[in-house]
């Protein structure tokens, strides 16, 4: 199994929107690729020193090739467009 961890931070006021976008768009797009075993959004419980909430997207893959195919795809790039402005 291969794991990809993408970490960032989010303004606490944007948490609901990030959860919604992830549930409606990002998670389903990633999970539609062959070899994707799971895709999770992980959110911290406290604000960090900058007042933001630490966040990460954790995906698990059957192979490095499956992961690379997904990350380099147009579908994944398009799914990220709505959430990237919310990441710090």
One Martini backbone bead per residue (centre of mass of N, CA, C, O) as a GRO file, in nm:
protein
   88
    1UNK     BB    1   0.100   0.034   0.018
    2UNK     BB    2   0.010   0.375  -0.051
    3UNK     BB    3   0.083   0.710   0.072
    4UNK     BB    4  -0.089   1.030   0.082
    5UNK     BB    5   0.012   1.356   0.214
    6UNK     BB    6  -0.185   1.652   0.246
    7UNK     BB    7  -0.091   1.965   0.378
    8UNK     BB    8  -0.253   2.222   0.584
    9UNK     BB    9  -0.454   2.522   0.626
   10UNK     BB   10  -0.749   2.664   0.799
   11UNK     BB   11  -0.994   2.863   0.827
   12UNK     BB   12  -1.243   2.831   1.051
   13UNK     BB   13  -1.465   2.969   0.857
   14UNK     BB   14  -1.404   2.725   0.620
   15UNK     BB   15  -1.477   2.433   0.715
   16UNK     BB   16  -1.755   2.373   0.589
   17UNK     BB   17  -1.664   2.413   0.294
   18UNK     BB   18  -1.444   2.200   0.289
   19UNK     BB   19  -1.619   1.959   0.360
   20UNK     BB   20  -1.810   1.984   0.119
   21UNK     BB   21  -1.607   1.966  -0.113
   22UNK     BB   22  -1.487   1.699  -0.034
   23UNK     BB   23  -1.754   1.528  -0.039
   24UNK     BB   24  -1.851   1.619  -0.341
   25UNK     BB   25  -1.553   1.601  -0.495
   26UNK     BB   26  -1.271   1.494  -0.408
   27UNK     BB   27  -1.328   1.217  -0.297
   28UNK     BB   28  -1.481   1.094  -0.546
   29UNK     BB   29  -1.257   1.137  -0.752
   30UNK     BB   30  -1.038   0.969  -0.626
   31UNK     BB   31  -1.220   0.704  -0.582
   32UNK     BB   32  -1.251   0.658  -0.906
   33UNK     BB   33  -0.976   0.541  -0.900
   34UNK     BB   34  -0.777   0.307  -0.961
   35UNK     BB   35  -0.636   0.205  -0.642
   36UNK     BB   36  -0.825   0.347  -0.450
   37UNK     BB   37  -0.895   0.290  -0.110
   38UNK     BB   38  -0.872   0.598   0.011
   39UNK     BB   39  -1.030   0.913   0.140
   40UNK     BB   40  -0.924   1.173   0.371
   41UNK     BB   41  -1.025   1.410   0.614
   42UNK     BB   42  -0.811   1.601   0.827
   43UNK     BB   43  -0.876   1.760   1.147
   44UNK     BB   44  -0.814   1.968   1.372
   45UNK     BB   45  -0.903   2.080   1.712
   46UNK     BB   46  -0.702   2.319   1.690
   47UNK     BB   47  -0.535   2.600   1.689
   48UNK     BB   48  -0.278   2.743   1.575
   49UNK     BB   49  -0.051   2.999   1.595
   50UNK     BB   50  -0.222   3.141   1.340
   51UNK     BB   51  -0.541   3.041   1.384
   52UNK     BB   52  -0.544   2.775   1.245
   53UNK     BB   53  -0.634   2.471   1.088
   54UNK     BB   54  -0.527   2.172   1.066
   55UNK     BB   55  -0.472   1.982   0.756
   56UNK     BB   56  -0.562   1.669   0.575
   57UNK     BB   57  -0.494   1.445   0.304
   58UNK     BB   58  -0.569   1.093   0.291
   59UNK     BB   59  -0.424   0.846   0.081
   60UNK     BB   60  -0.483   0.515  -0.058
   61UNK     BB   61  -0.274   0.274  -0.244
   62UNK     BB   62  -0.176   0.009  -0.446
   63UNK     BB   63   0.005   0.215  -0.625
   64UNK     BB   64   0.212   0.440  -0.763
   65UNK     BB   65   0.077   0.452  -1.040
   66UNK     BB   66  -0.208   0.520  -0.944
   67UNK     BB   67  -0.133   0.784  -0.805
   68UNK     BB   68  -0.006   0.930  -1.047
   69UNK     BB   69  -0.248   0.924  -1.234
   70UNK     BB   70  -0.431   1.095  -1.056
   71UNK     BB   71  -0.253   1.351  -1.001
   72UNK     BB   72  -0.219   1.397  -1.332
   73UNK     BB   73  -0.508   1.458  -1.366
   74UNK     BB   74  -0.773   1.650  -1.463
   75UNK     BB   75  -0.984   1.573  -1.248
   76UNK     BB   76  -0.814   1.656  -1.003
   77UNK     BB   77  -0.750   1.944  -1.080
   78UNK     BB   78  -1.053   2.033  -1.094
   79UNK     BB   79  -1.126   1.956  -0.794
   80UNK     BB   80  -0.912   2.171  -0.662
   81UNK     BB   81  -1.005   2.461  -0.741
   82UNK     BB   82  -1.214   2.521  -0.499
   83UNK     BB   83  -1.003   2.466  -0.248
   84UNK     BB   84  -0.730   2.622  -0.271
   85UNK     BB   85  -0.824   2.912  -0.162
   86UNK     BB   86  -0.863   2.778   0.145
   87UNK     BB   87  -0.565   2.738   0.157
   88UNK     BB   88  -0.251   2.808   0.357
   0.00000   0.00000   0.00000
